[in-house]
Amino acid sequence: MVDCPTDCDQVQYVAEARQSILALKTSIGHEKNVADDISSRAKAGKSDVSAILSPTNLRGYVLIEGMNTEKLRETVRGVRRAHSFVDGETTYEEIDHYLAPKPLVSGITEGDVVELVAGPFKGEKARVQQIDEAKEEITVELFEAMVPIPVTVRGDHVRVLEKDR
């Protein structure tokens, strides 16, 4: 027989509540519709959905966050164009890059030929002279101008026509 201290008959259980993120496979091109359907179901009934994410560059998947994975699965059951959950949970580190907005000046380099799509010089073509990533601004030099004057515009006011080689 084993000697037992006086508190042998006490058992201690520890439970930890935490959010879970599940990836749901959907039909490609219908991610937003599936997310909208899940959102309306979550609002209508008792659901455990905390957040729904449908990133445009993650085709065929919708990310769903909640406390109880079984309730999440129950909420999604029967939604059109929702196929199945990916096995296991998704971590915040895996989806973190979908949560941060992409800089407006990404994909633009010095020397690129761009077209101004907004502002007083709309429709003009120009060459990128300088990029300020912190302010998300681009300094360009207009092709049609008599005197080369640098013009600073926002990153979303240009469209790349030619990449500098």
N, C-alpha and C positions, 0 to 999 in steps of 0.2 A: 504494500500500500504506500502511496506517495504522500509525503507530508504536504499539507496545503495551508497557506496563510489564511487568516481569518476572512478575507474578502474573496474567497474562491468562488462563491456562489453568485457573484456579480459579473455580468457580462456587459461590455461597453461596445456599442456600435457607433461608427462614425459615417455620416453621409455628407456628401458635398453636392450642392446644387450649382450647376453651371450651364451656360448657354451652349447649345450645339448648333453647328452649321452643317446642313446636309446639301449635297448636290443632286439635283433632279434632272434626269435626262428628258429632253423634250424634242418635238419635231423641229428641225432647223427652219427658222423663219417665223416660228410661232411662240418664241420665248416671251414676248411682251404679253400676248394673249393669255398664256398660261399663268404668268405672274399676276395679271389683272384678275383672272378667275380665282386664284388662290387668295388674293387680297380680299375680294368680295365675300368669299366663303369665311375667311377669318373674321371679318367684321360682322357677318350675319350670325354666326354661332359661337359657341365657346371653343375657341381655338387657342393654340399655344404659339402662334406665329408672332415673333417679335419684329422680324425684318425680312424683306424679299429683295433680292438683287438680281437683275438681269443685265449683265454687262454686254454691250454691243459687240465687243471683240471676243466673247466667249459664246460661240454659236452652238446651239443645241443643249444648253444647260441653263438652269435657274438655281440660284443659291437661296436657301431658306434657313432662317435662324429661329430657334425657340428652345424652351427648357425641356420639354418632353418629346422625345423623338417619336414615340408611338402616336401621340396626338398629331404631330406633324404629318406622319404617314397617313393617318386617318383623314386629315383635312384634304390631302392631295388625292386620295382615292376617288376615282371617277371623273377627275378633271380631264377634259378633252385635250389630246395632244401631249399629255404628260405620260411618260412611259414608265420609268422606274428610277429608284434612287441608286446612286453610286454607293457601293459597299463602304462602310466606315464613315467617319466624320471628317470634315474639312477644317483645317486650322486657320486662324486669322492670318498667319504668316503666308499661307498659300493664296489668299485672296486679297492681301493688302494692296497689291499693285492695281487692282480693279477699283479700289476705293479712292485713290488719289487721282485728281484730274491731270490729264496730260498737258504739259506746257504748250501754249499757243505757238511758240516758235520752234517746236520740235520738228525735225524733218527739213528745216530750212538752213542752208549754209551760206557763208559769204561767197559772192560771185554768182549765185543763182539768178536766173531771170524770172521775175514775178510780174503778175498783173495786179493792180490795185482794184479791189472789188467794192470798196466803200470810201466815203469821204470826198473831198473836193477834186481829187485826182482820179476818180473812178474811171476805169477803162484804160488808164495809162499803163505802159510797160516800163519796167525799171530793173536795175541791177542792184542786188543786195550788197551794201558796203559794210555794214556793221550790225551785230545782233546783241541786244541787251536782254539776256535770259531772265535777270532779276525783275525787270520791269515788263517783260514780255513785249518789247518793242523792237522794231527793225528800222534801220536807217537805209534808205534807198536813194539811188540817183536816177532821175527820170531820163528816158531815152529821147523824148521829143522836146525837151527844154533847150532853149537857146544857150543858156548859161547853166553849167552843171551845178545844181543846188541840192545839197543833201536834205531829204525830207524824212522825218521820223513818223512812222505809223505803227498802229497796234498789230500784233502778230496775226490776229484773225481778219485783218483787212487786206491780206494779200493771198494770192493763189500762185503756187509754183508752176511756171510754164516749162522751164528748162533747168536741169541740175547742172552745176558747174562741174566740169570734168577734171 
